[in-house]
């Protein structure tokens, strides 16, 4: 069963907004066995929307559109969909009731006709109730195919996908099981890794697909398959993972959590151990802390973090000795280890991770080359650090430093 | 002149990676007068790539593909492009030299045949030298149309767009000027805002397009136009802005910087004033600091930040009095104002912003309802705070709190 996601909005095509909706929808569809064949981003333009719907109908079975459902004049998705189905818009009482309820609860301005008009939906459609906003989702069937239209506001779209679209798709179709398993590999480039595992790759069964995902400082190796026998598929993929690990023993850093990211793996392990974490950041400027606190449950292990960006803050707030800084510079193993140790003490945590470096583009408070980063890990007995050079692109340096800090922390907490 | 961006990679279609490349490319193209008609994300599949190229050629003049140029077997873009043009791959000596140079400088493993093969490009193409990686970009002309293929690794793609694609497109074509101006409006919903400015909107000249961009807690109102007379277009758009501001006097919070975001506006103003900033975060967990430090030049004004996630960290690190916490709870105006004041003292900054709240999904170290957030601003004379409820979706609460903190800070520093 194939799907296409159509995201509608000029803001996507002028680069004002990054399309994060598609990745979310694709992930949720994959979980229930629907493969996304294509993602298409188009303008708020009638002819363009009509053409995209027709093209998608020729390619796939399930079409999910987002965007263009607001009450203002630049939003034209709903009436264009009605036109596509030779349909008219009719008032839906349940939707109107929902709009009036939202207004009463949350909004102080007057309920306008344009807001009430959001209760107009194509007569052939079934509304998908949006409890978080006034634009309803819509579900229209045409033969075996389903067209779904959702608002583009991410949290409204997410709730509709989770509570309405996914359950209703599962009711209507019998989907296969899709499995992705991603191995994290550090310290080997794409081609060196491919060379190392070539014989294994060539012997992979046809229905298991391999992908290399290089990302600053780490590689992800993804195995994907689909079919109706979940137990068998899981076993087959696990067998392949067991075969490849011995070939990359040194560089293998574990499986990516099915939900995603390294920080989730670390969070789970710290919570399991009952251990706590503190973070002291200079060049990464809060980005390491943000990786942890964007997930719920962080308060179980995360004591707190410091962003000591200015040298004087390192001295005054984190109690780094001025003599050390003068002797070794702020970008040094001595300073980063003191940052980790002092953060650990300050926050009374079991572990601490610290970063200091020069992300560029110009040299900061030290003579260190642009791209130089020191990262330290403190545990209850010890503190140690490593020096890196991450090149001369600012965002790349920051991202690589965050990845490397998480990698070092992951290795540390899985040591025991 | 219209363009289409085709991003190639299974990782996009399973939701493993968010497509940030398209927004970057679209923004750069807009700056030189190229409108992006469509963005299409497709699989690493030969037939699919061939079809997408053909469809795009029928729609637009400039086609930019990213992804699928790596040295491993799952990357098939290059040979598929050769097939599309009935072409063969030939070795390009300059590209090979670049690959060997990168290898010598940065990579310790052996240079393999698959890496050398990255110097093979379609005979009809001109290479776009990639100084940051081994996959060259490619430029192929067919009649009046241009096909450009770039690696998907963001920092390699970005450098190629900036230093090769944009200058060469400007050489080849005579583009119009595209202008977007975005006004930031706080405290009015989409329909209430549209109602307020309806007469103005209806009187807008046909060639100036208006878009409403709702985002948690703030609205953006974008005016877009294009043509060959830059001075006249700028004046016309400015005239419209001058007309609408009196209608939204209370809620208008300034123009978004042409480069993007509120934090850039704040950064510029602080740098101009020679003033400094400190940040103390609880529920936003480093996200406010990260917004500032992801841009270069932050060290000119940003003294540092604290993430005091655990209550004991607020007491031990930020010297919040335990009595205050016991009396008012950690989520209170008293505590958030003390956080801002103490951060300002600790980091010796002119301004400080602080957040404390409960982002959910469960209640934390206080009895505050999920979604309750207090935000404080300290300046050299005063400290004040506001209480908000941002709903019950964790990421929404965090994002809204960050937006609101930036809004309050922006108002504060533009007060004088």
Interface residues (C-beta under 8 A of the other chain):
Chain A: X10 X11 X12 X13 X14 X15 X16 X17 X18 X19 X20 X22 X23 X24 X25 X26 X27 X28 X29 X30 X35 X36 X37 X38 X39 X40 X41 X42 X43 X44 X48 X55 X70 X71 X72 X73 X74 X75 X107 X109 X110 X112 X114 X115 X132 X153 X155 X159 X180 X182 X188 X189 X190 X191 X192 X194 X195 X201 X209 X210 X211 X212 X213 X214 X216 X222 X224 X279 X284 X285 X286 X287 X288 X289 X290 X292 X293 X294 X296 X298 X299 X302 X303 X304 X305 X306 X307 X308 X309 X310 X312 X313 X316 X317 X346 X347 X348 X359 X360 X361 X362 X364 X365 X391 X393 X394 X395 X396 X398
Chain B: X10 X11 X12 X13 X14 X15 X16 X17 X18 X19 X20 X22 X23 X24 X25 X26 X27 X28 X29 X30 X35 X36 X37 X38 X39 X40 X41 X42 X43 X44 X48 X55 X70 X71 X72 X73 X74 X75 X107 X109 X110 X112 X114 X115 X132 X153 X155 X159 X180 X182 X188 X189 X190 X191 X192 X194 X195 X201 X209 X210 X211 X212 X213 X214 X216 X222 X224 X279 X281 X284 X285 X286 X287 X288 X289 X290 X292 X293 X294 X296 X298 X299 X302 X303 X304 X305 X306 X307 X308 X309 X310 X312 X313 X316 X317 X346 X347 X348 X359 X360 X361 X362 X364 X365 X391 X393 X394 X395 X396 X398
